[in-house]
Every structure is written in structure tokens, then in C-alpha cells.
Amino acid sequence: MTGLARWAGAAVAVAALAGCGTSSLASETPSQILAAAATATRNASGYEITSTGEFPDSITSLDLRVAGADYRGTFVVAGVTINVMQVTGNVYVSAPAAYYMNAGESSAAAADLNDVWVEGAAGSKVANDFSALSARLDISSDLSSTGTVTAAGTGNVDGQPVVILKATDGSTVDIASSGPAYPVRVTTTGSDAAVYNLSNWNGIGTFTAPPSPILIPSTS
């Protein structure tokens, strides 16, 4: 999931500039914008992130809805769509048999796990495997490690006027220039080039754990 890490590190400087209009972007210093971003992001109840690109572990796309520390959605790895959810620290995964066979499970074991929700309790290996994803979806926590960003003009994303900021590595962030200044699109460059679309700010409800999942012990 380190493709998300790159997104957060390169572009999180302006990950949620809620409340800063174009006049604020023009008049405030970068440090003032970052302070506003940290506060606004912390106060946002949730958002949705979709992405396509080149990620590690053969991941090619993802679609996640985020509400606080919880999330739910899908990602595609080696051509197989995986359902994933985190609720109060516990991680739940539902995948087809092909996913488990690709991971080395026997055909019998893969058949038993086919499209069944598996629960990794907080502290389990499954939960820990997804901890990096959880951390990177907490945008406000990444603001303190942001590098320098500069103005890169204006544009339009799906009918939404945006102001564009550019990071030192060439990654860009397109921010809504009307209404709350939420990020609309993040584009990263290099070997893990990807496009991240962010939407549905403050429009995500709470998540409920799936019924009767197969529990993986916390020591596994």
C-alpha cells in the first residue's frame, strides 16, 4: 500500500484546505495555509478516494470511503477485486478464491474462504498488514511531514474550478477554488505514478462490521 504513502508525503500539504477560498490562497503564506489545512482536515468527518496507477504488490486501483479512523471499499490486485473494511481497529477482508490461491493457499482452503469475510482483530497480523493504509488515510497526521509546495496555476476537474499546487518531486494537487477548498485530484509522478480523486467530503456515514466473519486470532 505504499502508493498511498507517496500520495500522502507528496501532496498532503493541501489535503483539506476547507474554508480557504481563492482569496485566502492568494494572500496567505504557505505556513498559514498548512495550519488552516491541518485544522480543516481534522474537522472533516470523511471523504472518498479513488485511484488508478502503479502501486506495489500488483495493486492497480482502489476505491475507499473513509470516516475517521474507519474505512470501507475495494482494491484490485493481480486482476482480482478485494473488499476491505476497518471498524474500530479490526480489519475485515473478503476475497475470491483466486486471491487466496495466488497467496499460496490450497484449492480446498481457497474454496472455504471464497468471498467470506475474514476478521483480523486489532493487533493481529492481518490488522497490522493494513496499518500503513490506515495511517496514510489519516491525512491530518501527515501534514507535519509535508515538503514545499508552490503555485502551479488553475484548472478544471470534472466541472470543478481548481487551483493547482506542485510539490518538489513534480506531484500536483488540484484544490477546489469555490466553496470549501477541498482537494479534488492528486497526481503523483515517477515509478509509482498514479492519479487520486478525492470527493464526497463530509458525506460518509459510519460503518458496521460484517456479520459472522471468520476470526483470525490476535496473535496470528
N, C-alpha and C positions, 0 to 999 in steps of 0.2 A: 504493500500500500504506500510505498514511498513516493509515488507520483503525487499523492496529496501533500506529502511533506514539502515537495518542491513548490507546489502551488502556494502553500501557506508561507513558506520562507520568502518567496519572491514577490508575492503580491498582497500579503495580508496587511500591508501598510495602510491600505484604504479599504479594508474588507467590509466595513459597515459605517460609512460616514453619514449616518442618519442625522437629519436636522441641519446639515450643512448644504446650503444651496449653492448655486454657481457664484454668487457674490462672495460667500464665505471662502470658497475655494480660491477665488482671485485675491482675497485680502488677507487671509490667514497664512502664517508661516507653516512649514511642514510639521514642526513640533506641535503647534496648536491643532493642526488637522489630526495628527496622530492621537492627541489627547481626546479630541472630540470623537474620534473613531473608537477608541477604547471604551468610552462611556456608552456610546450608542450601541455598539456590538453587545456589550454586557447586558443591555436592557432589551435587546431583541429576543422575542420568545422562540423564534425558529426560522428556518428557511429551507429551501430545496436546492440541491446541487446536482447537476447532470454533467457528464463529461465523456468525451471520447479522445483517444490518443494512445501514446505508447507508454505503458506502465510496466513495472516489474512483474514477474510471476505470470506472464502471458495475459494479464488483465487488459482489456481493450475498451471497456466503457463502464460507467456506473451511474446510478440514479438513486440518490439518498435524500430522505426528508429528515431534518434534524430539529429536535425540540429539547433545548437544554443539553444535558449530557446523553440523552437518548436519541436513537435514530432507527430508521427502518427503510429498506429499499432493496435494490439488486445491484449486482455487478456481474460482468461477463468475463470468464477466464477460460482460455483454450476453447472458445466457442460455446461454453456451457454457462447458462444463466443460474446464478446463485442468489437465493433470498437470504437476507441477513437482518437481524434486529438486535438492538441493545436496549434493555429496560432495567433501570436501577442497578446497573453494573453487571447484570447477567447477559450473556450473548447467546443468541439463538440463530441457528443456521439450518436452512432447508435446501437440499440439492438433489439433483437426479443421480441415478446410479452411475452414470458416466463420470461424474466428478470424483466419486469415491474410487472407481476403478483406475482413473488417471492418477489418484493419490496412492495407489498400490494395494487397495483392499481387494479381497477375493470377490468373485462374482456373486457368491452367496451373501457375503456381508454387504456388498453394494446394493443388492436387491432388497435386503432388510431395511436399509437406510434410505432407499429411494423416496425422495420428496417427503421425508418425515422430518419434523422439527427436532433438532438436537440442541440441548441446552448445555452451555458451558457456564457453570456458576462463577460468580466473581472469584478470582484467584486461580481458576482452572487454566490449563494450557490453552484451551480454546479461547477463553476470555482474554488471556494475555496476548495471544496471537493477534487480536483485534485492538489491543490497547493503543497502538500507534495511530490507527484510524480514528479512534475516539479522541485522542489528544489533538489531532490535526483539525478535527471538526469543531473544536473549541477555539474559534477564531480570536476572541479577545485575549486569550492566553499567549498567542503568538505575536501580539503587537510589539512586545518589548524587544523582540529579536529582529525586527524589521530593519532592512537596509535603506539606503537612499532611494527616493523616487523623484522623478521630475515630470513636469507637464509635457504632454505629447499631443496636444490639440483636442479636437472634438470629433464626434461621430454620431452614428445612429445604429442601435442594435434592436432589431425586430420592432421598429417604430418608436423606440425609446431614445430620445436625445441623450448623449453621454459625453462626459469629459474623460479624457484618457490620460492615465499616468503610466510612466515607464520606469521599470527597475533597472539597476545597473547591468543585469545579465540579458536585457532585451525583452524580458517578460512585460506584459502590459495588463492594466486593469481598466475596464470601461465602467464608469460610475454614472448613475442616473443624474442628469443635470436639472431635473424638475422634480419637485416633491422631495421626500427623504432621499438623501444621496447614497442609496444602497448600491453595492457593486452589481453589475449586470453580467459582465463577462470577464474572465481571466484567461489570458493566453500565455502559455509558457513556451520556452524555446529549448533547443539543444537535443540531446539524445532521448529525453523523455518529454518531447513536445506534446502539448495537449491543450484542449480548449475546455474551460469550465464555465457553465452557465449557472448563474445564481438567481433565484426567483422566489416568489411566494413568501416574502419576508413577513413575519408575524402571522402567517396563515396556516401554521402547522399545529394540529391538535396533539394530545397525549397519545402514547402507545400502550397497548395491552399485550402482555406476554401470551404466546400461543398456548392453547390448551394441551395438556398431557404430552409434553415433549419428553424425549429420551434424555435422561440426566447423565451428564459426564461428571464423575466425582471431582471435587475441588482440587485434589492432588494430582489429577491427570493432566 
